[in-house]
Amino acid sequence: MSPITASYTGHRALTIAGFLTIAAGAMHLGITFLAYRPVFRLEALWFAGTGVAIMLIGAVMLLARRAPAGSLDRWIAAAASLAGLVIAFAYEILNDWSEPRGYVQIALFSMGLVAALRGGRPVSETVVGGDSPRRV
């Protein structure tokens, strides 16, 4: 067996979180047209605006996925994910922790936050062999 050196860049996690966050935001925006009549009321526009904000956070995650660790792009993605996390927690608290949508958003924004902050750090750089020193 040959050793495989794997490093965690956050690219895959940001890609998954980004696309799923955009999908969740699009569903949120789509629900506006089903749940609110007439659509052009303050509550409906507020709800639709939240869906657009969720989609924008997902887009920021996707834009930052190829950026190196510690770059401004990664910090912006982390800040956007943190803002989404605050929104999702506030949403769940206001709904007495009864909405499953909030839990999904908390998971997606948490994944985006961790991926944006941990990007580029190696998971394991062990070299397995007889004379080779072990690096951590």
N, C-alpha and C positions, 0 to 999 in steps of 0.2 A: 504494500500500500504506500502510495506516495502522499506526503503531507500537502494539504491545500491551504494556502494562506488566504484567508477571507478578511475583507475589511468592510466595515459598515459605512456606507456613504450616504444612506438615507434616500438615495435616488428612487428605489423601488417603493419604499414606504410613502414618500411624498407623491409619487405617481398614483398609487392606489388611493391614498387619502384625498388627493386633489380631484381625481375623477369622481370618486364616490361623493365628495362634498358638493361638487357641481351638480351631480344628479339629485342629491338631497335638496339643494337650493331650487333646482328646477321643479321638483315635486312640490315644494313649499309654495313657489310662485303659482304653479298650476292649481293648487288647492284654493287659491284666492278666488278664482273664477267659479268654483263650485260652492264655496262656503259663504260668499258674500254677495248679496243682492241689495241694492245696486253696487256695482264694483267701484264706482267712483265716490266712495265715502272715506272719511279719515281712517277708520279702522281697517278697511280693506286695503287702502294704500299703504298703511303702516305694515300690515301683514305681507303685502307684495314686496315692499322695500326690504324687509328682513330676508325674504327669499333671494332677492338680488344681492344683498350683502353676503349671504352664505355662498352664492355662486362666485362672487368676487374673491372671497377667501380661498376657495378651491382653485381659482385661476392663479392666484399669487403662489399657492403651493406648487402648482405645475411649472410656473415660470422659474421658481427657485431650485428645482430638482437637479439641475446640472451645474449649479453654482458651487464653488469650493467652500469648504468649511470655514466659518468665520467671516464670510463675505457679507456685504450689505444686503444682498438678495436673501441670504439665509436668515439674517436677523429680521428682515421685513416679514418673511414668511412666518417666523416664530412669533412676531408681534401680532400678525393677523390671526394666527391660530389661537393665540392667547385671548385676543378680543372675541373670537368666536366661542371660545370656552366660557368666557364670562357671560356671554349672551345665552348660551345653552344652559348654564347653571341657573341663571336668573329665570329663564323660561321654566325650568323644572321646579324651582322653588315656588314660583308663582302659581304653578299648577299642582302643588302638593305632591310632587314626584310621581304623578300618575300618567304622564304621557311618554310612550315608548320612543317617540321621535326625538325627544330631548336626550335620552340615553344614547341613541345612535349618533347624534351630533356631538355629544361629549366624547364618545369613543373616537370619532373621526378627527375632531380638533385636537385631542390629546395625541393621537398618532402623528398628526402633522407637526405639532409642537415638538415632540421628541425627535422626530426625523429631521426637522430643521436645525435643532440645537446639536444633535449628535453627529451630524454629517461629517464624514471624513475621519472620524476616530476609528482606529482599528479595533475589531472585536478580539481577534487573536492573531498574534504573530509568532506563534511557536514554531520553532524549527526542530523537527524530530530527526534524530540521527545519532550515530555513535559519538563522534567528536564534536558535533555542533553544539554551541552554547544555546541555552534556552533564553529567548527574549520575551519580555512581557510588555 
